[in-house]
Structure formats: structure tokens, C-alpha cells
Amino acid sequence: MAKIVTFGELLLRFSKLDHMRITQGDMFTSKYGGSEANVAVSLATLGDNVEYITRLPDNAIGHAASQNLMQLGVDTRRVLYGGSRIGTYYLEPAAGMRSSKVIYDRNGSAYYELKPGMIPWREILKDADVLHVSGITAAISQNAADATFEALDIADELGVMVSYDINYRKNLWKYGADARETLKKMLSRCDMMFGDAIEFEWICERKQPPFTAIDSNFEMQMDEYREWFDELHRDYPRCRKWLMGMRNMVASSHHTLTALLWTDGKLLEAPIYDIPDVVDPVGVGDAFMAGLLHSYYAFPGDDNMALNYSLAAAAMKNTIPGDFNLASDDEIMAVVNHQFGLNSLYKTTV
């Protein structure tokens, strides 16, 4: 079984109940999350061998966070402990025409203070098949960014495949680095990647056809997308698989969702999911990424299934509260078979 290592900051999420604003009420609910941890939990739920690397405070909160992932099947034995606090964020859920709001509190966290040389990457990656990172791993502090590129250097040295989620979060880039240039540098080092349509457009500074579907009958402009992806691949030839998630918020609880997968010169188009009862959209991109990584090994060489499976996993995440996608392989495959039928094929443009 392939071994996948994910690396990033584990967070404690505080959310308001019943769509209250942050200024309302006197109670928050708490859950653990964070992009790379979300990917790890999704993979563990699907039965994959996954190890999560981070730095947490050596106190009851830090150990509880690690144990939470361990109970969900993630290997956390080599989590690094030190520092004084865990990073947190506060979520005000969307409602009607009101967008969600996120407030980060990550400065001075155990991960923020991470430095190159602290993590024994050669020991961790010597038997790994994949290292997964995201733009957030480099966004927190200069030291964390340096530690991220240290991991990428050693992964290259050891021949470990790199997967990457753009994960651009404007509010996190406070330490003076150029976010776009840093994330482009990471993109040039990856073998497979995910991003939503807005992140793709931002990092590549190219306009693309808008996704404005209000139901599943929307027609995609595939010729324009194909030219767009071909150009991207010429700029970043190392990356062989590009998965782009596309979501339109018809209303706060009604989203349409689809994806495109560019792989080895082909652009695969997925049907559009119409999701009228969104419960929690946090972590949908991480569910996409986990679906792509899982299907790479579960369905080798079957790019249609990779797209099919990744989209179904992301659609399922919309129905699950919290950051983690706890949908099982059987549940995701049931969605795939219901949506597409056992003998159906994706449309492919060459």
C-alpha cells in the first residue's frame, strides 16, 4: 500500500451555532481542522496509509489535537511538540445573501515557530510515495515557508512524488513574502495539483471562462479551457495532473459543483452536481485533493475514474459538518454509481 505524508498546521476551529454572527450569543462549538490535516483524515477514512506531520504545543490541547486525528486512522507518531499554543480560527457561517466570515489567530503558534531542521524529513520520507503540501504551509511565517521548501528539496532528492493544493488565503500572508511568487515556486515543484477556479486564475494571472451554473444543464466552454490548460502545462511542465474544482454559490446553502482534470494532454470534463442543501462547505477542496490521491492508487491509469471519484468525494463533503470529510469509500462509490451509472463515460476533449 502506498504511503502518503501530509504536512501543514493543525488548527482548532471555533464556530457559531444556528448561523449566528460572531458578535451574537455566548457559545462556540469547537472542531479540529486545517487543509493538510483534512486531506489526511479523508485518506485514512478511505483506508489509505497516511502520516500527518505538524508541530503542536506540548500541552493537553496539542496532544488532544493529535489524538483526534489518530482516532480517525491517521499516523501522528512523528508529530513534533513544542511552542506554547495551537493555531485557531473563528468561523461565522454563511446565511442567505450573507457570506461566511473567517478570522484567523495563528501568529505565534507552535507551527508558526517551526524552523528548518526541526523535522527529520529524510527519516519520514525514506519510505513515502507522496508528500502533500499546500500554499498554506508556506503562508504562516518565513520559517514555516523555509521548512516547507526543505521538505520539497528532500522529497525531490528521494524521488517522492509531490502533490500540491494552491490554497491561497490572502489574510494569511503577513510576513512580507510575495504570495504569488512563492506559490508559483511551489507549483513548479509539484507532480499533481488541485486548486479551485479562482485560485487557478489568481496564481496564473490568466482569465478563464466563468462558471455560473445555476443547475446541472450549464454548458462548459471546453475549447477555451483546453487552450488555457495547455498553456499552463507549457509554463509548468513537471506537473502531469491538474485538477480544478469549480463551484458556483447560487445561495448560501445551494451550490453547483464540477471539476476538470487535465492529464497527459487530455482534458476531462465532469458533469455538474446540483447541491441544494449544503451543510458545511469548509474542506471541499481538501476532499477533492484526497479523492485525487486515493484514486491515483486505487484506480491506476483510470483518469476518468479519478475525476469521477474526486468530484463525488467533494460533493459528499458538503453534507458533513466540520472540516473533515468522513465519507467512506462505499458511500463515495454509491454517489459515483448513482450519478454516472456503471457503464457511463466522461466526455473527453483531446
Backbone hydrogen bonds in HBPLUS format (Angstrom, degrees):
<---DONOR---> <-ACCEPTOR-->    atom                        ^
c    i                          cat <-CA-CA->   ^        H-A-AA   ^      H-
h    n   atom  resd res      DA  || num        DHA   H-A  angle D-A-AA Bond
n    s   type  num  typ     dist DA aas  dist angle  dist       angle   num
A0129-ASP N   A0003-LYS O   2.86 MM 126  5.33 165.8  1.88 144.5 148.9     1
A0130-VAL N   A0003-LYS O   3.24 MM 127  6.64 148.6  2.34 154.6 157.7     2
A0004-ILE N   A0049-ASN O   2.97 MM  45  6.32 165.2  1.99 159.5 164.1     3
A0051-GLU N   A0004-ILE O   2.90 MM  47  6.36 155.9  1.96 154.6 162.5     4
A0005-VAL N   A0130-VAL O   2.88 MM 125  6.07 167.9  1.90 150.1 153.9     5
A0132-HIS N   A0005-VAL O   2.71 MM 127  6.09 161.7  1.74 162.5 167.9     6
A0006-THR N   A0051-GLU O   2.88 MM  45  6.36 159.9  1.92 162.4 169.2     7
A0053-ILE N   A0006-THR O   2.86 MM  47  6.20 160.4  1.89 160.7 167.4     8
A0007-PHE N   A0132-HIS O   3.09 MM 125  6.38 147.1  2.21 167.8 175.3     9
A0008-GLY N   A0053-ILE O   3.26 MM  45  6.74 155.7  2.32 168.2 174.9    10
A0011-LEU N   A0033-GLY O   2.76 MM  22  5.21 178.4  1.76 152.0 151.4    11
A0033-GLY N   A0011-LEU O   2.99 MM  22  5.21 151.0  2.08 139.0 141.6    12
A0012-LEU N   A0087-GLY O   3.00 MM  75  6.45 150.1  2.10 144.3 153.0    13
A0089-TYR N   A0012-LEU O   3.09 MM  77  6.53 147.8  2.19 148.7 149.8    14
A0013-ARG N   A0031-LYS O   2.62 MM  18  5.13 167.9  1.63 173.7 173.0    15
A0031-LYS N   A0013-ARG O   2.90 MM  18  5.13 148.9  2.00 140.8 150.6    16
A0014-PHE N   A0089-TYR O   2.90 MM  75  6.27 164.8  1.92 161.8 166.9    17
A0091-LEU N   A0014-PHE O   2.82 MM  77  6.19 161.5  1.86 160.1 165.5    18
A0015-SER N   A0029-THR O   2.86 MM  14  5.23 157.9  1.91 147.2 154.8    19
A0029-THR N   A0015-SER O   2.83 MM  14  5.23 160.8  1.87 150.8 155.7    20
A0016-LYS N   A0091-LEU O   3.40 MM  75  6.81 150.9  2.49 173.2 178.5    21
A0020-MET N   A0017-LEU O   2.96 MM   3  5.87 160.3  2.00 129.6 134.8    22
A0024-GLN N   A0021-ARG O   2.92 MM   3  5.24 162.9  1.95 113.3 118.7    23
A0037-ALA N   A0034-GLY O   3.07 MM   3  5.35 118.2  2.47 108.7 124.4    24
A0038-ASN N   A0034-GLY O   2.77 MM   4  5.91 153.7  1.84 161.1 169.9    25
A0039-VAL N   A0035-SER O   3.05 MM   4  6.44 152.2  2.13 148.4 155.3    26
A0040-ALA N   A0036-GLU O   3.08 MM   4  6.30 157.1  2.13 138.6 144.8    27
A0041-VAL N   A0037-ALA O   2.92 MM   4  6.20 162.7  1.95 156.0 159.3    28
A0042-SER N   A0038-ASN O   3.00 MM   4  6.19 163.7  2.03 149.8 154.5    29
A0043-LEU N   A0039-VAL O   2.97 MM   4  6.19 164.8  2.00 154.1 157.9    30
A0044-ALA N   A0040-ALA O   2.92 MM   4  6.15 160.9  1.95 151.6 157.1    31
A0045-THR N   A0041-VAL O   2.88 MM   4  6.06 157.9  1.93 151.4 157.3    32
A0046-LEU N   A0042-SER O   3.07 MM   4  6.34 137.4  2.26 140.3 151.7    33
A0046-LEU N   A0043-LEU O   3.08 MM   3  5.03 126.3  2.38  93.5 107.8    34
A0048-ASP N   A0043-LEU O   2.93 MM   5  5.30 163.1  1.96 150.1 144.4    35
A0047-GLY N   A0044-ALA O   2.97 MM   3  5.03 158.2  2.02 104.4 110.6    36
A0075-ASP N   A0050-VAL O   3.06 MM  25  6.21 172.8  2.06 159.2 157.7    37
A0052-TYR N   A0075-ASP O   3.02 MM  23  6.19 162.3  2.05 158.1 160.8    38
A0080-LEU N   A0054-THR O   2.99 MM  26  6.16 166.0  2.01 162.6 158.1    39
A0056-LEU N   A0080-LEU O   2.83 MM  24  6.32 153.6  1.90 160.7 166.1    40
A0082-GLY N   A0056-LEU O   2.82 MM  26  6.09 153.5  1.89 147.9 155.7    41
A0063-HIS N   A0059-ASN O   3.00 MM   4  6.24 168.1  2.01 163.4 166.8    42
A0064-ALA N   A0060-ALA O   2.91 MM   4  5.92 150.0  2.00 140.3 149.0    43
A0065-ALA N   A0061-ILE O   3.00 MM   4  6.20 152.4  2.08 145.8 152.7    44
A0066-SER N   A0062-GLY O   3.14 MM   4  6.43 161.2  2.18 148.0 152.2    45
A0067-GLN N   A0063-HIS O   2.92 MM   4  6.07 160.2  1.96 147.1 153.0    46
A0068-ASN N   A0064-ALA O   2.93 MM   4  6.09 144.3  2.06 142.6 151.6    47
A0069-LEU N   A0065-ALA O   3.40 MM   4  6.79 154.8  2.47 146.7 150.8    48
A0070-MET N   A0066-SER O   2.98 MM   4  6.26 159.6  2.03 148.7 155.3    49
A0071-GLN N   A0067-GLN O   2.86 MM   4  6.02 155.4  1.92 150.4 155.1    50
A0072-LEU N   A0069-LEU O   2.95 MM   3  5.10 138.3  2.13 100.3 112.9    51
A0074-VAL N   A0069-LEU O   3.12 MM   5  5.47 164.0  2.15 142.8 138.1    52
A0073-GLY N   A0070-MET O   3.02 MM   3  5.19 161.1  2.05 111.1 113.5    53
A0079-VAL N   A0076-THR O   3.18 MM   3  5.43 161.7  2.22 117.5 115.7    54
A0110-ALA N   A0085-ARG O   2.88 MM  25  5.79 151.1  1.96 174.6 166.7    55
A0088-THR N   A0105-ASP O   3.03 MM  17  5.16 168.5  2.04 131.9 135.6    56
A0105-ASP N   A0088-THR O   2.87 MM  17  5.16 156.3  1.93 155.7 147.7    57
A0090-TYR N   A0103-ILE O   2.83 MM  13  5.08 159.1  1.88 145.4 152.3    58
A0103-ILE N   A0090-TYR O   2.95 MM  13  5.08 155.5  2.01 143.5 151.2    59
A0092-GLU N   A0101-LYS O   2.82 MM   9  4.96 166.7  1.84 154.2 157.3    60
A0101-LYS N   A0092-GLU O   2.91 MM   9  4.96 153.1  1.99 139.1 147.1    61
A0095-ALA N   A0098-ARG O   2.96 MM   3  5.19 157.1  2.01 142.0 149.2    62
A0098-ARG N   A0095-ALA O   2.80 MM   3  5.19 153.6  1.87 144.2 142.1    63
A0109-SER N   A0106-ARG O   3.12 MM   3  5.53 150.6  2.21 140.1 135.9    64
A0113-GLU N   A0109-SER O   3.14 MM   4  6.43 144.6  2.27 149.3 157.1    65
A0114-LEU N   A0111-TYR O   2.92 MM   3  5.03 164.1  1.94 111.4 115.8    66
A0118-MET N   A0115-LYS O   3.24 MM   3  5.94 160.3  2.28 138.5 140.4    67
A0121-TRP N   A0119-ILE O   2.85 MM   2  5.60 128.5  2.12 113.1  97.2    68
A0124-ILE N   A0120-PRO O   3.06 MM   4  6.33 160.1  2.10 153.4 159.8    69
A0125-LEU N   A0121-TRP O   2.79 MM   4  5.79 164.8  1.81 156.4 159.7    70
A0126-LYS N   A0122-ARG O   3.11 MM   4  5.64 120.6  2.48 132.6 141.7    71
A0128-ALA N   A0125-LEU O   3.16 MM   3  4.78 170.2  2.17 102.3 105.0    72
A0161-MET N   A0129-ASP O   3.11 MM  32  6.12 143.6  2.25 145.7 141.2    73
A0131-LEU N   A0161-MET O   2.82 MM  30  6.27 152.0  1.89 161.3 170.9    74
A0163-SER N   A0131-LEU O   2.90 MM  32  6.20 163.5  1.93 149.1 153.9    75
A0133-VAL N   A0163-SER O   3.09 MM  30  6.48 160.1  2.13 152.1 153.7    76
A0165-ASP N   A0133-VAL O   3.19 MM  32  6.69 144.2  2.32 137.0 147.5    77
A0137-THR N   A0134-SER O   3.02 MM   3  5.58 139.9  2.19 112.6 122.2    78
A0135-GLY N   A0165-ASP O   2.92 MM  30  6.43 143.4  2.06 161.6 170.8    79
A0138-ALA N   A0135-GLY O   3.23 MM   3  5.62 145.2  2.36 105.1 114.0    80
A0139-ALA N   A0136-ILE O   3.06 MM   3  4.82 154.1  2.13  99.6 107.8    81
A0145-ALA N   A0141-SER O   2.96 MM   4  6.23 153.4  2.03 147.0 154.7    82
A0146-ASP N   A0142-GLN O   2.88 MM   4  6.16 157.6  1.93 151.0 157.0    83
A0147-ALA N   A0143-ASN O   2.89 MM   4  6.15 152.5  1.97 147.3 155.0    84
A0148-THR N   A0144-ALA O   2.94 MM   4  6.17 142.4  2.09 140.6 150.8    85
A0148-THR N   A0145-ALA O   3.12 MM   3  4.99 120.5  2.49  91.3 106.3    86
A0149-PHE N   A0145-ALA O   3.04 MM   4  6.40 161.1  2.07 154.5 157.7    87
A0150-GLU N   A0146-ASP O   2.93 MM   4  6.13 142.3  2.08 140.6 151.8    88
A0151-ALA N   A0147-ALA O   3.07 MM   4  6.32 152.7  2.15 140.2 146.2    89
A0152-LEU N   A0148-THR O   3.01 MM   4  6.38 153.8  2.08 146.5 154.1    90
A0153-ASP N   A0149-PHE O   2.90 MM   4  6.05 156.2  1.96 144.6 150.5    91
A0154-ILE N   A0150-GLU O   3.11 MM   4  6.37 161.2  2.15 149.9 154.0    92
A0155-ALA N   A0151-ALA O   2.90 MM   4  6.08 153.1  1.97 147.3 155.5    93
A0156-ASP N   A0152-LEU O   3.00 MM   4  6.22 159.5  2.04 148.4 153.1    94
A0157-GLU N   A0153-ASP O   2.98 MM   4  6.24 156.3  2.04 143.7 150.8    95
A0158-LEU N   A0154-ILE O   2.96 MM   4  6.13 147.6  2.06 145.9 153.5    96
A0159-GLY N   A0155-ALA O   2.96 MM   4  5.99 108.3  2.49 137.6 154.6    97
A0160-VAL N   A0155-ALA O   2.82 MM   5  4.84 163.0  1.85 148.7 147.5    98
A0159-GLY N   A0156-ASP O   3.19 MM   3  5.04 155.8  2.25  99.1 106.4    99
A0191-ASP N   A0162-VAL O   2.81 MM  29  5.37 170.6  1.82 148.1 151.3   100
A0192-MET N   A0162-VAL O   3.33 MM  30  6.77 148.7  2.43 151.9 155.7   101
A0164-TYR N   A0192-MET O   3.05 MM  28  6.45 141.5  2.20 140.9 152.7   102
A0194-PHE N   A0164-TYR O   2.87 MM  30  6.40 144.6  2.00 151.5 160.6   103
A0166-ILE N   A0194-PHE O   3.06 MM  28  6.57 156.3  2.12 165.1 169.8   104
A0172-LEU N   A0169-ARG O   2.96 MM   3  5.70 166.3  1.98 126.8 131.4   105
A0174-LYS N   A0172-LEU O   2.99 MM   2  5.86 118.8  2.37 114.7  98.2   106
A0182-THR N   A0178-ASP O   2.97 MM   4  6.11 160.7  2.00 156.6 162.6   107
A0183-LEU N   A0179-ALA O   2.93 MM   4  6.09 165.8  1.95 154.9 158.7   108
A0184-LYS N   A0180-ARG O   2.87 MM   4  6.00 147.5  1.98 146.0 155.3   109
A0185-LYS N   A0181-GLU O   3.00 MM   4  6.15 151.8  2.08 140.7 148.1   110
A0186-MET N   A0182-THR O   3.06 MM   4  6.43 149.3  2.16 143.4 151.6   111
A0187-LEU N   A0183-LEU O   2.89 MM   4  6.10 154.6  1.95 141.3 148.7   112
A0188-SER N   A0184-LYS O   2.96 MM   4  6.24 148.5  2.06 148.2 155.5   113
A0189-ARG N   A0186-MET O   2.93 MM   3  5.20 151.9  2.01 107.7 116.9   114
A0190-CYS N   A0187-LEU O   3.30 MM   3  5.47 173.5  2.31 111.9 113.1   115
A0240-ARG N   A0191-ASP O   2.88 MM  49  5.71 154.8  1.94 141.0 141.6   116
A0193-MET N   A0241-LYS O   2.98 MM  48  6.39 150.8  2.07 154.0 163.1   117
A0243-LEU N   A0193-MET O   2.99 MM  50  6.20 167.0  2.01 150.2 154.4   118
A0195-GLY N   A0243-LEU O   3.18 MM  48  6.72 140.9  2.34 157.4 167.9   119
A0245-GLY N   A0195-GLY O   3.07 MM  50  6.32 148.2  2.17 136.0 144.7   120
A0199-GLU N   A0196-ASP O   3.07 MM   3  5.35 116.2  2.49 103.2 118.2   121
A0200-PHE N   A0196-ASP O   2.95 MM   4  6.24 163.1  1.98 161.5 166.8   122
A0197-ALA N   A0245-GLY O   2.98 MM  48  6.14 131.4  2.22 169.2 175.1   123
A0201-GLU N   A0197-ALA O   3.05 MM   4  6.22 165.2  2.07 147.0 150.8   124
A0202-TRP N   A0198-ILE O   2.97 MM   4  6.15 151.8  2.05 142.5 150.6   125
A0203-ILE N   A0199-GLU O   2.91 MM   4  6.07 175.4  1.91 161.1 161.0   126
A0204-CYS N   A0200-PHE O   3.07 MM   4  6.03 158.4  2.12 148.9 155.0   127
A0205-GLU N   A0201-GLU O   2.90 MM   4  5.52 120.1  2.27 132.1 144.1   128
A0225-TYR N   A0221-GLN O   3.15 MM   4  6.44 159.0  2.19 150.4 156.9   129
A0226-ARG N   A0222-MET O   2.82 MM   4  5.96 157.7  1.87 151.1 156.9   130
A0227-GLU N   A0223-ASP O   3.19 MM   4  6.44 163.8  2.22 147.3 150.3   131
A0228-TRP N   A0224-GLU O   3.04 MM   4  6.18 153.8  2.11 143.9 151.8   132
A0229-PHE N   A0225-TYR O   2.87 MM   4  6.15 161.5  1.90 158.1 160.9   133
A0230-ASP N   A0226-ARG O   2.94 MM   4  6.11 161.5  1.98 151.7 157.3   134
A0231-GLU N   A0227-GLU O   3.09 MM   4  6.23 153.4  2.16 143.2 149.4   135
A0232-LEU N   A0228-TRP O   3.15 MM   4  6.45 153.3  2.22 141.3 148.6   136
A0233-HIS N   A0229-PHE O   2.93 MM   4  6.22 161.4  1.97 155.7 159.7   137
A0234-ARG N   A0230-ASP O   3.11 MM   4  6.39 146.2  2.23 140.8 149.6   138
A0235-ASP N   A0231-GLU O   3.19 MM   4  6.54 145.1  2.31 143.8 152.7   139
A0235-ASP N   A0232-LEU O   3.01 MM   3  5.17 123.2  2.35  98.1 112.7   140
A0236-TYR N   A0232-LEU O   2.91 MM   4  6.19 143.5  2.04 148.3 159.7   141
A0242-TRP N   A0262-TRP O   2.94 MM  20  5.09 163.3  1.97 149.9 155.2   142
A0262-TRP N   A0242-TRP O   2.92 MM  20  5.09 162.0  1.95 148.3 151.0   143
A0244-MET N   A0260-LEU O   2.92 MM  16  5.33 168.2  1.94 159.3 163.3   144
A0260-LEU N   A0244-MET O   3.02 MM  16  5.33 150.1  2.12 141.8 151.0   145
A0246-MET N   A0258-THR O   2.88 MM  12  5.24 162.1  1.91 150.1 145.2   146
A0258-THR N   A0246-MET O   2.89 MM  12  5.24 152.6  1.96 150.0 157.7   147
A0248-ASN N   A0256-THR O   2.99 MM   8  5.24 156.2  2.05 140.9 147.9   148
A0256-THR N   A0248-ASN O   2.94 MM   8  5.24 156.2  1.99 146.6 154.5   149
A0250-VAL N   A0254-HIS O   2.86 MM   4  5.42 124.5  2.18 147.4 164.1   150
A0251-ALA N   A0254-HIS O   3.03 MM   3  4.85 155.4  2.09 138.7 140.1   151
A0254-HIS N   A0251-ALA O   3.09 MM   3  4.85 164.7  2.12 103.5 108.2   152
A0278-VAL N   A0253-SER O   2.90 MM  25  4.53 167.6  1.91 125.3 127.7   153
A0255-HIS N   A0275-ILE O   2.92 MM  20  5.24 148.3  2.02 154.6 152.7   154
A0275-ILE N   A0255-HIS O   2.79 MM  20  5.24 161.7  1.82 171.9 178.3   155
A0257-LEU N   A0273-TYR O   2.86 MM  16  5.06 155.6  1.92 144.7 152.1   156
A0273-TYR N   A0257-LEU O   2.73 MM  16  5.06 170.1  1.74 162.8 159.5   157
A0261-LEU N   A0268-LEU O   3.10 MM   7  5.11 160.4  2.14 139.3 145.4   158
A0268-LEU N   A0261-LEU O   2.80 MM   7  5.11 174.3  1.80 147.1 148.7   159
A0263-THR N   A0266-LYS O   2.84 MM   3  5.32 158.1  1.89 151.3 158.8   160
A0266-LYS N   A0263-THR O   3.00 MM   3  5.32 166.6  2.01 118.8 122.7   161
A0267-LEU N   A0349-THR O   3.11 MM  82  5.47 178.1  2.11 167.7 167.3   162
A0349-THR N   A0267-LEU O   3.04 MM  82  5.47 177.1  2.04 159.5 160.4   163
A0269-GLU N   A0347-LYS O   3.09 MM  78  5.58 175.4  2.09 172.0 170.6   164
A0279-VAL N   A0318-ASN O   2.70 MM  39  5.71 157.6  1.75 160.4 168.4   165
A0280-ASP N   A0318-ASN O   3.14 MM  38  5.22 158.6  2.19 127.0 133.4   166
A0284-VAL N   A0281-PRO O   3.29 MM   3  5.73 152.2  2.37 138.7 134.0   167
A0287-ALA N   A0283-GLY O   2.98 MM   4  6.27 144.5  2.11 145.5 155.3   168
A0287-ALA N   A0284-VAL O   3.12 MM   3  5.04 120.7  2.49  92.5 107.4   169
A0288-PHE N   A0284-VAL O   3.01 MM   4  6.39 149.2  2.10 147.7 156.0   170
A0289-MET N   A0285-GLY O   3.04 MM   4  6.38 160.4  2.08 147.4 151.6   171
A0290-ALA N   A0286-ASP O   2.91 MM   4  6.12 163.7  1.94 148.6 152.9   172
A0291-GLY N   A0287-ALA O   2.92 MM   4  6.00 154.8  1.98 142.6 150.0   173
A0292-LEU N   A0288-PHE O   2.96 MM   4  6.29 150.5  2.05 149.5 157.5   174
A0293-LEU N   A0289-MET O   2.98 MM   4  6.28 165.5  2.00 154.5 157.8   175
A0294-HIS N   A0290-ALA O   2.84 MM   4  5.96 168.2  1.85 154.2 158.1   176
A0295-SER N   A0291-GLY O   2.98 MM   4  5.99 164.6  2.01 143.2 148.1   177
A0296-TYR N   A0292-LEU O   3.02 MM   4  6.10 139.3  2.19 141.7 152.1   178
A0297-TYR N   A0294-HIS O   3.23 MM   3  5.77 137.1  2.42 109.3 118.2   179
A0298-ALA N   A0294-HIS O   2.87 MM   4  5.99 158.4  1.91 151.8 158.7   180
A0299-PHE N   A0295-SER O   2.87 MM   4  5.21 158.6  1.91 131.5 136.2   181
A0302-ASP N   A0299-PHE O   3.03 MM   3  5.56 164.1  2.05 138.7 141.2   182
A0306-ALA N   A0302-ASP O   3.06 MM   4  6.38 150.1  2.15 143.6 152.8   183
A0307-LEU N   A0303-ASP O   3.08 MM   4  6.32 161.3  2.11 150.7 152.9   184
A0308-ASN N   A0304-ASN O   2.93 MM   4  6.07 168.3  1.94 150.6 154.6   185
A0309-TYR N   A0305-MET O   2.70 MM   4  5.70 170.1  1.71 154.5 157.0   186
A0310-SER N   A0306-ALA O   3.01 MM   4  6.01 162.5  2.04 142.6 148.1   187
A0311-LEU N   A0307-LEU O   3.04 MM   4  6.14 166.1  2.06 153.2 156.5   188
A0312-ALA N   A0308-ASN O   3.14 MM   4  6.33 160.0  2.18 144.6 150.4   189
A0313-ALA N   A0309-TYR O   2.92 MM   4  6.13 157.8  1.97 151.8 157.9   190
A0314-ALA N   A0310-SER O   3.01 MM   4  6.24 159.2  2.06 147.4 152.8   191
A0315-ALA N   A0311-LEU O   2.88 MM   4  6.10 157.0  1.93 150.8 157.5   192
A0316-MET N   A0312-ALA O   2.97 MM   4  6.18 155.5  2.03 146.4 152.6   193
A0317-LYS N   A0313-ALA O   3.11 MM   4  6.42 146.5  2.23 143.3 152.0   194
A0318-ASN N   A0315-ALA O   3.26 MM   3  5.61 136.0  2.47 104.2 114.3   195
A0319-THR N   A0316-MET O   2.94 MM   3  5.58 161.9  1.97 120.2 126.2   196
A0320-ILE N   A0317-LYS O   3.04 MM   3  5.33 172.5  2.05 119.7 121.6   197
A0332-ILE N   A0328-SER O   2.99 MM   4  6.28 160.1  2.03 152.8 158.2   198
A0333-MET N   A0329-ASP O   2.88 MM   4  6.05 166.0  1.90 155.5 159.5   199
A0334-ALA N   A0330-ASP O   2.94 MM   4  6.08 143.0  2.08 139.3 149.3   200
A0335-VAL N   A0331-GLU O   3.16 MM   4  6.47 149.4  2.26 141.9 148.8   201
A0336-VAL N   A0332-ILE O   2.94 MM   4  6.29 159.1  1.98 150.5 156.7   202
A0337-ASN N   A0333-MET O   2.87 MM   4  6.04 170.5  1.88 152.0 153.8   203
A0338-HIS N   A0334-ALA O   2.94 MM   4  6.02 151.0  2.03 140.2 148.6   204
A0339-GLN N   A0335-VAL O   2.86 MM   4  5.93 160.9  1.90 151.8 156.9   205
A0340-PHE N   A0336-VAL O   2.90 MM   4  5.90 164.8  1.92 156.2 160.3   206
A0341-GLY N   A0337-ASN O   2.86 MM   4  4.64 136.8  2.05 114.3 127.0   207
A0344-SER N   A0341-GLY O   3.33 MM   3  5.38 169.2  2.35 107.7 110.9   208
